Amino acid sequence: MEWAAMQFHHDLCGPSGGASAAGESIFEIVTDEAGFLALEPEWEKLRAQLHEPRFSQSFRWFHSGWETTGRPRGRRLFILVARVNGRVVLIWPLAIRRERLFWTVAAPLGPEWTDYDPGLVEDSPGTIERLRGAWRFLRINCPADVILVQHCREGEPLQDVIGSDATPGAASTDLSTYVSWERFQDWTSYWNARSRKWRAEVGRRSRRFAELGDVTFGIVEDQAEFESLLAWSLAHKTAWMARTGLDNDFMRTAEFPVFLREIGAAPLTREGFVMFALKLDGRPVATRFGALDAFRYEDFFEVHDPEFAHYSLGSFALVECLKWCRERGLVYDFRIGAEPHKLIWATGDRPLITYRLARGPWGRVLLWVNAALEEARVAKDRARTSIPAEYRRGVKRALAEWKSRLFRFRRS
């Protein structure tokens, strides 16, 4: 196994060989696939000790992401592992990628979606100091120009550690929303706490849809049906994006459906990546995809047949999924983003912070370039919305004519 290991003490600012009252951490950097695979038993043992661990923190999730996305895209493994007395107490799974030709970025390993921060750290009195040591080790030893810490939940130990660090970088904020059931005796009490107008509208459309025939809703457990409905869902999602002009960076990649097939292939036990299907007389009309574990359901995306758009099938399927979670005492996690349709249903939210930390002057240049490009994109979007549509069409026609004349001139 190709790896690097060095001693690094919680109470010091660099490598040392002396004793540590907090317990000595030995850090390893796993960079090869054999070493990655060998981590599986210890990975799952550590995850089982976490407070309410997610399926998206499982070894299977990261390994499937590497197999279907990271390796095909030419990423390099960079997994930080901390041990105390031989016991794994921290895993920080990263992969190094090239960005804008000249720079490298250490980003979360996995399917490269909008995931929560992927780190696993043992919950103990020494957690904060252990994370400080891991962060110092990473800053010193990571070969990338920039380290990306994605969607770190505000108030958690990792955010406290990185937020107090003076490393030059950039930060952006987002929000995760969820539904929990502590304040509600039953489904009716939750439902009655929603907007009266919204309840009336959803209820009216749902009743009209239910009158069309036999309506069923549930998890798809048959693998052949999963494959078939996945193809149906992706075709409808692609058509929807083209129809609405709304794009999604990862849904249109070649790796996206491959990851879904891989992660959804294993038989469902207590956890896994699942598909809910809403059917009318046995015909699929809507699907929802997400990660299920013993504590929550993480909602990733939904698809519905546009033929039934006036019945608000997205809301119909969401209500059924919320009921399913309520019956099992599971939190419904809307995940990342504060879109209005999530806020209607959510009972709570939590701020998220994404950090991009530069590891030197070259990394700071990349952050500056990214910031400049983002400002240009925002200005372009602002101009697009402020200029009347007829003028925009006129400018496009003029540019097209100019390009056509230039092409004819070059050919002549």
WOSUL-V356400 format. One record per pair of residues at least 4 apart in sequence whose ideal C-beta (glycine too) atoms are under 7 Angstrom apart, sorted by the first residue. I is the first residue (numbers start at 0). GAP is how many residues later the second one is. If there is no record, write none. Layout:
i=(I,I)
gap=(GAP,GAP)
This chain:
i=(0,0,0,0,1,1,1,2,2,2,2,2,3,3,3,4,4,4,5,5,6,6,6,6,6,7,7,7,7,7,7,8,8,8,8,9,9,9,9,9,9,9,9,10,10,11,12,19,21,21,22,22,23,24,24,24,24,24,25,26,26,26,26,26,27,28,28,28,29,29,29,29,29,29,30,30,30,31,31,32,33,34,35,35,38,38,39,39,40,41,41,42,42,42,43,43,45,45,45,45,46,46,46,46,47,48,48,49,49,50,51,52,52,53,53,53,54,54,54,54,54,54,55,55,55,55,55,56,56,56,58,59,60,60,60,61,61,61,61,61,62,63,63,63,63,64,64,64,64,64,64,65,65,65,66,66,67,67,67,67,67,68,68,68,68,68,69,69,69,70,71,74,74,74,75,75,76,77,77,77,77,77,78,78,78,78,79,79,79,79,79,80,80,80,81,81,81,81,82,82,82,83,88,88,88,89,89,89,89,89,90,91,91,92,92,92,93,93,93,93,94,94,95,95,95,95,96,96,96,97,98,98,98,98,99,99,102,102,102,102,103,103,104,104,104,104,105,105,105,105,106,107,107,107,107,107,108,109,109,110,111,112,113,113,114,114,115,115,116,116,116,116,116,118,120,120,120,121,122,125,126,126,127,127,127,127,128,129,130,130,130,130,131,131,132,133,134,134,134,134,135,136,137,137,138,138,141,141,143,144,144,144,144,144,145,145,145,145,145,145,145,146,146,147,148,148,148,149,150,150,150,150,151,151,151,151,151,151,151,152,152,152,153,153,153,153,153,154,156,157,158,158,159,160,161,166,167,167,168,168,168,168,168,169,169,169,170,170,170,171,172,172,172,173,173,173,174,174,174,174,175,175,175,175,175,176,176,176,176,176,176,177,177,177,177,177,177,178,178,178,178,178,178,179,179,179,180,180,180,182,183,183,184,186,186,186,187,188,190,193,193,193,194,194,195,196,197,197,198,199,200,201,201,201,201,202,203,204,204,204,205,205,206,207,208,208,208,208,209,211,212,212,213,214,215,216,216,216,216,217,217,218,218,218,218,219,219,219,219,219,220,221,222,222,223,224,225,225,225,226,226,227,228,228,228,228,228,229,229,229,229,230,231,231,232,232,232,233,233,234,235,235,235,236,236,236,237,238,239,240,240,240,246,247,249,250,254,255,256,257,258,259,260,262,263,263,265,267,267,269,270,270,270,271,272,273,273,274,274,275,275,275,275,276,276,277,277,277,277,277,277,278,278,278,279,284,284,284,284,285,285,285,285,285,285,285,286,286,287,287,287,287,288,288,289,289,289,289,290,291,294,294,295,295,295,296,296,296,296,297,297,298,298,298,298,299,301,301,303,303,303,307,310,311,312,313,314,315,316,317,317,318,319,320,321,321,322,323,324,324,333,333,335,336,337,337,339,341,355,357,357,357,358,360,362,363,364,365,366,367,368,369,370,371,372,373,374,375,376,377,378,379,380,381,382,383,386,386,388,389,390,391,392,393,394,395,396,397,398,399,400,401,402,403,404,405,406,407)
gap=(31,33,34,37,29,30,33,25,26,27,28,32,24,25,137,21,22,23,9,21,8,9,10,17,19,7,17,19,125,128,129,7,11,15,124,10,12,15,116,119,120,122,123,9,11,4,123,4,104,107,61,103,60,57,58,59,105,108,57,53,54,55,107,110,53,49,51,112,5,6,9,47,49,51,45,46,47,4,45,4,4,4,41,43,4,42,4,19,4,4,46,4,16,48,4,15,42,45,74,76,6,10,11,73,5,73,74,70,73,72,243,4,240,237,239,244,6,216,217,236,237,238,5,59,60,235,242,4,61,63,4,4,4,49,202,4,31,47,48,56,4,4,195,198,199,4,5,44,45,46,194,4,5,43,4,195,4,187,190,191,194,4,42,43,186,190,5,25,39,4,183,20,21,22,19,20,18,16,17,18,28,64,12,14,15,30,12,14,54,57,58,7,9,10,7,8,48,52,4,5,6,5,32,33,41,30,31,32,40,44,29,27,42,15,16,25,12,13,14,15,12,14,8,10,47,48,7,8,10,6,4,5,6,267,266,269,42,43,259,263,40,41,39,40,41,43,36,38,41,42,41,7,9,10,40,42,9,5,8,148,138,137,37,222,35,36,35,37,32,33,34,35,41,39,6,9,10,5,4,4,4,30,4,29,32,33,4,4,4,26,27,30,4,29,4,4,4,26,27,30,4,4,4,9,28,220,5,217,215,214,215,217,218,221,210,211,212,213,217,220,221,210,212,208,13,205,206,204,23,185,201,203,4,6,7,10,200,201,203,6,197,199,5,196,197,198,199,4,4,4,4,194,4,4,193,190,190,196,186,187,188,189,198,186,197,201,182,183,184,182,178,179,180,162,163,178,163,174,176,177,159,160,173,174,176,157,161,165,166,169,172,153,154,155,156,168,170,143,152,153,166,167,168,151,167,168,9,145,148,164,5,6,4,4,136,139,4,4,8,4,5,150,4,149,4,4,4,146,4,4,4,4,110,113,117,4,4,4,106,107,4,110,4,103,6,99,102,107,5,68,67,68,67,65,63,59,61,100,103,58,59,49,55,56,57,5,6,9,55,57,47,4,4,42,4,4,4,38,49,4,34,4,4,46,48,55,58,4,27,30,31,4,4,52,4,54,70,4,23,4,4,67,69,4,14,66,4,4,4,5,6,7,5,4,6,5,4,4,4,4,4,4,4,10,9,11,6,4,6,24,21,22,23,20,18,16,18,12,14,11,12,41,45,7,10,7,8,35,38,39,42,4,5,6,5,19,20,23,28,16,17,18,19,27,28,31,15,16,11,14,29,33,11,12,7,8,9,10,7,5,35,36,34,35,37,28,33,35,36,35,37,33,34,35,36,35,12,15,4,9,10,5,5,4,4,4,4,4,4,4,27,4,4,4,4,10,4,4,5,7,8,12,16,5,4,5,4,4,11,5,6,9,4,4,4,4,4,4,4,4,4,4,4,4,4,4,4,4,4,4,4,4,4,4,4,8,4,5,4,4,4,4,4,4,4,4,4,4,4,4,4,4,4,4,4,4,4,4)
